[in-house]
């Protein structure tokens, strides 16, 4: 007779053995010297100048250093630079590097390296391009000193060289920096003088990227503050693990397999907050800003009065509630240059962003809106963006617009937003996105304020007055006058908007209680971080 | 037989040609621009256009196709738009986790489903049979990621026996490799077990009513010999067919399972490549999957001759 019971018992025993043996091996805890982190994205590209994506910026801060850096109070402080000087006529800037700066291949950091790096960065970065428009030339004085000669005084030299977010002017060896700015640097050229060393042989895209402490790095003596000060590394190794599934990230953090999640989803924060082994820390108090972008070349948004009506129709809190939910992680803030920063002001904003649909409807009629449907692109695959477009649609419809909301994945939206075709033939009228606050701290830095027609970012606003304000701001060296220019710009911009800011939000990191020392900065950095 | 194999291998060429043309056209005709993805959120239109130019995406579509096919014929699968690595290198890095997951799942699934399918047929109408059939319905109905999350919750978070995620290469540490394979393989095998056990049950039931089974019993052979040597062997052809087809399902399922368990395999590479519009990677991976499907089908056809000597090619 076939022994049915024995067969079942044999199978159960075998299965238990597999699970049991594997279980007996135990889960290897991460070493105290190794920090395992899940970042918001995988590092596929190693060149932070070639792309403006934030994960490459974060990678850049690990490997390379900057001439200047922004501290916690938004002041730009020397970083690789030991001393700098500006001539009385403000036309010559002289920079001298610190002693002992060295690339990880053992060669010293030189003035030539820095000049080549500035040129490559400026070829890609809009703030760099603006600065180089006022630069006559860059000259080597000696191995550690170089001069930047200007054709006219320029007010944002330090702000440009100490730009905290994409593209960051990272200093690279001359050979690397001479790579065509339109080409990526090679893997073997990822050589920095920053606090960590990129471990090329362990880089497995889609799996992990590994950084080791740079033993040759010479931190400044000042205490760390924001992205400035002494970058003292207290870990031997940092691993950025790629883990696409957010639920799995949470499970791995609870289980101690990883130490930190850079950007846990807001819907999972209550779950993480309940775990006594996990802390939620907002290390970036400036946070991020949601933005509604117009295509200013497409009717009816080519009419500033109709764009202004949108400004009047919108209210920020509805956007924030729909996407973030918990009020501790968002802030209603009308200031386009971000609440809590030196240029934050509500000038000109009293009558907008109050969800005043009656007033918006009246403005639309006065502007002669002809009922053209607004093609509103909705991104459906990024949780922090998905719910924005339906809220915008509701506001617009309440004000009397016809809206054709089209759903798509973010990459399709990214590809479509650069098309200038008519909205009913593959183009668009509007979409919503989010900016890291560190990218929009002034009107030159903030890409959506660029109103230089075809040279502006997608949406291509064309407004001479805004451009004049931006030029004035860039050339003004007195901070008080800069603020005055921003106030005047803002009052004008409200009536001629290039975009609408629809609220500030924050994304805390989730870390195990064994981890400490994350710095308050607009970028997640790993110097000063400790692990017990 | 050799003739048959040669003919089948030659038949791969038109299949791959059709796949290549379709994949290429579909990628070019669907929305999405890799240059815009590469350039990042703050890039201007000019910067994006420069990148398109460098990637050769401004060339006419047929020129791009001719360049790609020409490269493939020379064994050059191109370079990923994003990783600055050749697609061949990327696939080589990612193939091990997927192969390991597929093999472990197959072993799990066949080791469980064939015996329970045979036993369910042997005890037709019993409680065991009903449990197996209920499990089969459940296995088909519950999505893989739900099973994955449940297993993670029980075995990793509550019991702490197994890790939540990750992959350790077999050559680095065998036991860590094994402990990281258990939950993903179990997850992926549930649907497969349901499928094979149902087919096994049905095939064996059909065979058990044949005259030669009655004859074998009349000769005094034990139930074990009748079941294993006569019934199962004659029921093997449909079971093998389903296992062969199932490997295709496994590869599709691996996309979800690899994401849930953080395995850096080909499934995830495909998803990442699709989301970032990495054309060279998508094209090569799909071509590779097509070759794998054709070869697996060929192997299944060949294996029929082993189990059923009446089949000749």
Interface residues (C-beta under 8 A of the other chain):
Chain A: X1 X2 X4 X7 X11 X15 X18 X19 X20 X21 X22 X23 X25 X27 X28 X42 X44 X45 X46 X50 X51 X52 X53 X54 X56 X124 X126 X166 X167 X182 X183 X184 X186 X187 X204 X205 X206 X207 X241 X242 X243 X244 X245 X247 X248 X251 X252 X254 X255 X257 X381 X408 X409 X411 X412 X414 X415 X416 X417 X418 X433 X439 X447 X454 X455 X456 X457 X458 X460
Chain B: X31 X32 X33 X36 X37 X38 X39 X40 X41 X42 X43 X44 X45 X46 X47 X48 X50 X51 X54 X82 X83 X84 X85 X90 X93 X94 X111 X112 X115 X119 X122 X123 X128 X149 X152 X153 X155 X156 X157 X159 X160 X161 X162 X163 X164 X165 X166 X167 X175 X176 X178 X179 X182 X222 X223 X224 X227 X259 X260 X261 X262 X264 X268 X269 X271 X272 X275 X276 X277
